[in-house]
Amino acid sequence: MSTAVMVVIALIIIAAVAAVAFLAWKQARTGRLRKRFGPEYDRAVEQHGGRAAAERELLDRERRHRDLELRDLDPRRREQYREQWVAVQERFVDAPESAVEQADGLVTVVMGERGYPTSGFEEKAAHLSVEHGRTLDHYRRGHAIGGRAAEGKASTEELRQAMVHYRALFEELLSVPVQRTAPDERGTAPDERRTARDEEVRVPGPRAGEPDDGRTGRDDERTTRS
Protein backbone atom coordinates (compact mmCIF):
# COMPACT_ATOMS: atom_id res chain seq x y z
CA MET A 1 0.00 0.00 0.00
CA SER A 2 1.47 3.34 -1.01
CA THR A 3 2.18 6.13 1.42
CA ALA A 4 -0.38 8.38 -0.27
CA VAL A 5 -3.13 5.80 0.22
CA MET A 6 -2.19 5.37 3.87
CA VAL A 7 -2.31 9.13 4.39
CA VAL A 8 -5.77 9.31 2.79
CA ILE A 9 -7.04 6.45 4.97
CA ALA A 10 -5.59 8.11 8.07
CA LEU A 11 -7.30 11.41 7.19
CA ILE A 12 -10.63 9.65 6.66
CA ILE A 13 -10.32 7.94 10.06
CA ILE A 14 -9.42 11.23 11.76
CA ALA A 15 -12.36 12.97 10.10
CA ALA A 16 -14.73 10.18 11.16
CA VAL A 17 -13.49 10.28 14.75
CA ALA A 18 -13.81 14.07 14.79
CA ALA A 19 -17.37 13.86 13.43
CA VAL A 20 -18.36 11.29 16.05
CA ALA A 21 -16.79 13.41 18.80
CA PHE A 22 -18.60 16.51 17.55
CA LEU A 23 -21.95 14.73 17.49
CA ALA A 24 -21.35 13.36 20.97
CA TRP A 25 -20.49 16.85 22.20
CA LYS A 26 -23.64 18.32 20.65
CA GLN A 27 -25.80 15.59 22.17
CA ALA A 28 -24.20 16.16 25.57
CA ARG A 29 -24.81 19.91 25.29
CA THR A 30 -28.42 19.35 24.30
CA GLY A 31 -28.91 17.00 27.23
CA ARG A 32 -27.39 19.50 29.62
CA LEU A 33 -29.55 22.35 28.35
CA ARG A 34 -32.70 20.22 28.49
CA LYS A 35 -31.92 19.28 32.07
CA ARG A 36 -31.14 22.82 33.12
CA PHE A 37 -33.97 24.67 31.40
CA GLY A 38 -36.69 22.02 31.58
CA PRO A 39 -39.93 23.09 29.83
CA GLU A 40 -38.25 26.34 28.83
CA TYR A 41 -36.04 24.37 26.42
CA ASP A 42 -39.06 23.15 24.43
CA ARG A 43 -40.57 26.60 24.52
CA ALA A 44 -37.38 28.10 23.09
CA VAL A 45 -37.33 25.50 20.30
CA GLU A 46 -40.90 26.39 19.37
CA GLN A 47 -40.30 30.12 19.65
CA HIS A 48 -37.06 30.16 17.62
CA GLY A 49 -38.12 27.60 15.04
CA GLY A 50 -35.54 24.91 15.69
CA ARG A 51 -33.11 23.36 18.13
CA ALA A 52 -29.96 25.10 16.87
CA ALA A 53 -31.40 28.61 17.24
CA ALA A 54 -32.98 27.73 20.57
CA GLU A 55 -29.72 26.43 21.98
CA ARG A 56 -27.88 29.56 20.85
CA GLU A 57 -30.46 31.61 22.73
CA LEU A 58 -30.19 29.48 25.87
CA LEU A 59 -26.38 29.60 25.79
CA ASP A 60 -26.60 33.38 25.47
CA ARG A 61 -28.86 33.44 28.53
CA GLU A 62 -26.23 31.49 30.45
CA ARG A 63 -23.53 33.97 29.42
CA ARG A 64 -25.63 36.97 30.47
CA HIS A 65 -26.62 35.20 33.68
CA ARG A 66 -22.96 34.84 34.68
CA ASP A 67 -22.69 38.64 34.71
CA LEU A 68 -25.33 38.93 37.44
CA GLU A 69 -24.26 39.36 41.04
CA LEU A 70 -26.80 37.08 42.69
CA ARG A 71 -27.02 36.81 46.45
CA ASP A 72 -28.86 34.69 48.98
CA LEU A 73 -31.45 36.21 51.25
CA ASP A 74 -30.76 36.80 54.90
CA PRO A 75 -32.86 34.32 56.95
CA ARG A 76 -34.72 37.17 58.62
CA ARG A 77 -35.60 38.72 55.27
CA ARG A 78 -36.72 35.33 54.04
CA GLU A 79 -39.19 35.02 56.90
CA GLN A 80 -40.37 38.61 56.46
CA TYR A 81 -41.19 37.88 52.83
CA ARG A 82 -43.07 34.74 53.80
CA GLU A 83 -45.13 36.78 56.24
CA GLN A 84 -45.87 39.28 53.47
CA TRP A 85 -47.00 36.42 51.23
CA VAL A 86 -49.41 35.20 53.93
CA ALA A 87 -50.87 38.71 54.12
CA VAL A 88 -51.29 38.84 50.34
CA GLN A 89 -52.88 35.40 50.35
CA GLU A 90 -55.37 36.45 53.01
CA ARG A 91 -56.43 39.40 50.85
CA PHE A 92 -57.41 36.97 48.12
CA VAL A 93 -60.68 36.20 49.92
CA ASP A 94 -62.01 39.74 49.54
CA ALA A 95 -60.03 41.02 46.57
CA PRO A 96 -58.72 38.24 44.29
CA GLU A 97 -57.57 40.48 41.45
CA SER A 98 -55.71 42.80 43.80
CA ALA A 99 -54.09 39.85 45.58
CA VAL A 100 -52.80 38.41 42.30
CA GLU A 101 -51.35 41.80 41.34
CA GLN A 102 -49.66 42.07 44.74
CA ALA A 103 -48.32 38.53 44.45
CA ASP A 104 -46.70 39.46 41.15
CA GLY A 105 -45.21 42.55 42.74
CA LEU A 106 -43.86 40.62 45.72
CA VAL A 107 -42.16 38.12 43.44
CA THR A 108 -40.53 41.00 41.58
CA VAL A 109 -39.33 42.56 44.84
CA VAL A 110 -37.71 39.30 45.91
CA MET A 111 -36.10 38.96 42.48
CA GLY A 112 -34.58 42.41 42.87
CA GLU A 113 -33.19 41.65 46.30
CA ARG A 114 -31.67 38.45 44.97
CA GLY A 115 -29.93 40.46 42.23
CA TYR A 116 -32.12 39.68 39.21
CA PRO A 117 -33.24 42.36 36.72
CA THR A 118 -36.76 43.54 37.48
CA SER A 119 -37.81 45.38 34.32
CA GLY A 120 -39.56 43.76 31.38
CA PHE A 121 -41.28 40.44 31.83
CA GLU A 122 -39.37 38.59 29.10
CA GLU A 123 -36.06 39.91 30.40
CA LYS A 124 -36.94 38.72 33.90
CA ALA A 125 -38.05 35.36 32.53
CA ALA A 126 -34.86 34.92 30.51
CA HIS A 127 -32.62 35.41 33.54
CA LEU A 128 -34.83 33.30 35.81
CA SER A 129 -34.81 30.44 33.31
CA VAL A 130 -31.11 29.71 33.88
CA GLU A 131 -31.56 28.60 37.49
CA HIS A 132 -35.33 28.27 37.73
CA GLY A 133 -36.22 26.81 34.34
CA ARG A 134 -38.41 24.07 35.78
CA THR A 135 -40.44 26.57 37.78
CA LEU A 136 -40.53 29.35 35.20
CA ASP A 137 -43.64 27.95 33.51
CA HIS A 138 -45.52 28.69 36.74
CA TYR A 139 -44.39 32.31 36.53
CA ARG A 140 -45.46 32.58 32.89
CA ARG A 141 -48.88 31.11 33.65
CA GLY A 142 -49.39 33.38 36.64
CA HIS A 143 -48.37 36.42 34.61
CA ALA A 144 -50.74 35.47 31.78
CA ILE A 145 -53.67 35.12 34.18
CA GLY A 146 -52.74 38.42 35.79
CA GLY A 147 -52.92 40.07 32.38
CA ARG A 148 -56.41 38.68 31.81
CA ALA A 149 -57.43 39.76 35.32
CA ALA A 150 -56.40 43.35 34.54
CA GLU A 151 -58.92 43.22 31.70
CA GLY A 152 -61.60 41.67 33.91
CA LYS A 153 -61.47 38.39 31.98
CA ALA A 154 -60.20 35.97 34.66
CA SER A 155 -62.50 33.80 36.76
CA THR A 156 -61.99 33.34 40.49
CA GLU A 157 -60.66 29.84 39.89
CA GLU A 158 -58.12 31.16 37.40
CA LEU A 159 -57.05 33.79 39.91
CA ARG A 160 -56.59 31.08 42.52
CA GLN A 161 -54.42 29.18 40.08
CA ALA A 162 -52.38 32.34 39.50
CA MET A 163 -51.66 32.51 43.23
CA VAL A 164 -50.50 28.89 43.15
CA HIS A 165 -48.26 29.60 40.15
CA TYR A 166 -46.70 32.66 41.75
CA ARG A 167 -46.19 30.76 44.98
CA ALA A 168 -44.10 28.10 43.24
CA LEU A 169 -41.51 30.60 42.00
CA PHE A 170 -41.74 32.71 45.16
CA GLU A 171 -40.77 29.77 47.38
CA GLU A 172 -37.98 28.74 45.04
CA LEU A 173 -36.52 32.25 45.12
CA LEU A 174 -36.66 32.19 48.91
CA SER A 175 -35.30 28.67 49.36
CA VAL A 176 -31.85 27.89 50.70
CA PRO A 177 -29.56 26.77 47.84
CA VAL A 178 -29.76 23.02 47.32
CA GLN A 179 -26.03 22.50 47.83
CA ARG A 180 -26.39 23.93 51.33
CA THR A 181 -29.32 21.76 52.27
CA ALA A 182 -28.93 18.16 53.37
CA PRO A 183 -31.15 15.79 51.34
CA ASP A 184 -33.49 13.40 53.06
CA GLU A 185 -33.50 9.64 52.56
CA ARG A 186 -35.23 10.07 49.18
CA GLY A 187 -32.51 12.44 47.97
CA THR A 188 -34.83 15.44 48.01
CA ALA A 189 -33.76 18.58 49.81
CA PRO A 190 -36.32 19.96 52.32
CA ASP A 191 -36.49 23.31 50.53
CA GLU A 192 -37.17 21.54 47.24
CA ARG A 193 -40.14 19.84 48.86
CA ARG A 194 -41.32 23.14 50.27
CA THR A 195 -41.01 24.87 46.93
CA ALA A 196 -43.04 22.22 45.17
CA ARG A 197 -45.81 22.26 47.77
CA ASP A 198 -48.78 24.44 46.92
CA GLU A 199 -50.08 26.34 49.92
CA GLU A 200 -53.77 26.65 50.60
CA VAL A 201 -55.50 29.57 48.95
CA ARG A 202 -58.92 30.50 50.20
CA VAL A 203 -61.40 31.03 47.40
CA PRO A 204 -64.62 32.98 47.94
CA GLY A 205 -67.91 32.03 46.42
CA PRO A 206 -68.99 33.70 43.16
CA ARG A 207 -69.12 37.45 43.29
CA ALA A 208 -72.11 39.51 42.31
CA GLY A 209 -72.79 39.12 38.63
CA GLU A 210 -70.41 36.18 38.21
CA PRO A 211 -72.10 32.84 37.38
CA ASP A 212 -71.28 29.77 39.40
CA ASP A 213 -69.49 27.60 36.84
CA GLY A 214 -69.15 24.67 39.19
CA ARG A 215 -65.44 25.30 39.74
CA THR A 216 -65.42 28.43 41.88
CA GLY A 217 -68.83 28.56 43.44
CA ARG A 218 -70.05 27.43 46.82
CA ASP A 219 -72.51 29.15 49.12
CA ASP A 220 -69.73 29.54 51.64
CA GLU A 221 -66.04 30.09 51.27
CA ARG A 222 -64.03 26.95 50.73
CA THR A 223 -60.41 26.10 50.99
CA THR A 224 -58.80 24.37 48.07
CA ARG A 225 -55.45 22.72 47.70
CA SER A 226 -53.88 22.51 44.31
N, C-alpha and C positions, 0 to 999 in steps of 0.2 A: 504494500500500500504506500503510495507516494506521500511525501510530507505535506503537500498541498491538500490532499484529501483528508489527512489526519487533522489538519488545521481547521478545515471546513466542518468536520464532524465535531471537533472540540467546541467550535463557535456555536453550532446548533445546540449542543448539550448545555452550554452556558446560557444561551438564550432561553431554552426550555426551563432550566432551573430558576432563572430570573423571573420568568413569567409566572411559574408556580408560586414563587416567594411573594411576588407582587399581589397575586390573587389571594393568597393566604393573609397577607397584611390587610388588604381591603376588607376581607370577610371579618377579620379580627376587629378592625375599626368600626365596621357596621354593627357588630355584636356589642361592642363597648358603648356606642352611641345609643343603640336601642335600649340597653340596660340602664344607661344614665338618664335618658330623656323620657322613657316610657311612652305613654300615649302621645306625647308631644312629637316624637319621632314620626309617627304615622301622619300626624297633622301636618308636619313640615313637608313630608313627601307629597301629600295631596295639594298643599298650598303652592309649592314650588314646581310641581309637575314632574317630579322624578327623584330618584334616590340620590343621584350625584349632586344636584342643586341643593337638595335638602341637607345633605351632609356638609356641604360647604357652609351653609347658613348656620348649622349647629356648631361646627368647628369655630366659626366666627364668634358665636355667642360665648363659647368657652374662652376664647382669647380676650374678649371684652370683659368677661366676668373676672378674669385674673387681675384686671386693673382695679377692681373694687377693693375697698378696705373694709371688709366685713368684720363684725364684732359680735360676740355673744352678749346676751342681756344679763345684767346684774340680777341675781335671784330675787331681790326685793322688787325690782321693776317688773320682773316676770309675773310675780304675784299681783302687783298693782294692775297690770294689764288684764289678768284673768278676772279680777274683781270688776274692772270696767266692762268686760265682756258679759258678765252675769247681769250687770245693770242694763246693758243694751238688750240682752235677751228678755229681761223682765218687761221691757217697754214693748216688746212684740205683741203682748196681749192686747194692749189698747191702741197701738199705732204700728202695725206691721210694716208699712212702707217706710216710715221713719226709722224703724229699727234696722231694716236692711241697709238703708243709706248709711246709718251710723256704723254698722258692722263693716261695711266697705271702707269707711273712713278710718276705723280703728286698725284694720289690717294694714292700711297705707301708713299709718303712724308707726306701727311696729316695724314695717319694712324700712322706713327712714331711720329709725334708731339702730337697726341692724346694719345699716350702711348701703341699702339698696336705693337705686333711683326711685323717685316717687312721682314723676310726671309722665303722662302718656301711658295709657293702659298697655299697649303692645310693647312699649319699652320696658315697663315693669314686668310683663309676662316673659319677655325674652330673657331677662336677667334671672328671674325666679326659676326658669325652666332648667337651668344648669344644675342646681342643687335640689330643686323641688319639682322635677318634671312629672313625677307620678302623682303629685297632688295638684298640679297646675290646672288640670281639667276642672277640678272643683272651683277654682278661682274664676275660670272662664265662664262656667255655668252660672255661678253666683252673680257675676258682673252682667251677664246677658239678662238674667231675670230682673236685676236692678234697673237695667235700661227700660225694660217693659213696664216695670212698676212706676217709673218716672212719667210714663205716658198713660198710666192708669189701666194698663192691659194685663196685669198679673193677678192671678187669683191668690187667695190666702194660702192655699196649699203650695203654690209655686213660691210664695214668699217664705214659707217655712223651709222649703227645700233650699232656698238661697241662704238662709241662716246656717243650715247644715253644711252647705258647700263652703261658705266663708269660714266656718269653724274649723274645717279640716286643715286649711292653710294656716289659719291663725295659730292653732296648736302646734303645727310643725315649725312655724317661725319662732315660737316660744320655747320649743323643746331643747333640752340639753343635747349637744352633739352626740351622735351615736357612739363615737369612739371613746367618749368619756362616760358612757353608761354601760354598766355590766349587764349582759344578756341573761335572760332566765333560762330554765332548762330546755325551752323550745328554741333558744337562739334568737329570741325577740327582745329587743331592749324595751324597758318599761315605758320610755317616752314615745317609742314607736307605737306601742299599744294605745297609749293615751291619745296620740294624734289621730289614730284611725277610728277611735270611738266617737260616735256622734252623741252629743249631749242632748238632753231633752229640751224641746222647744215647745212652749205652750201655745196652742192655737185656739183663737176664739171662734165662736160660732159665726155663721155668715152675717156680714154687716148689712145695714139697711140698704135695700136695693140690689143686693147680691144674691143670686139664686143658690140654693143648697144643691151642689152637684154631686152630693154623695161622698165627696172626698174631704171637704172642709167643714161640713155642717154637722152640728149637734146642737141640741137645745142648750146645753151647758158647755162650758169650756172643757176641752179634753187635752190630755197630754199624750203626745205621740213620740215614738222613738224611731228614728230612721234606721 
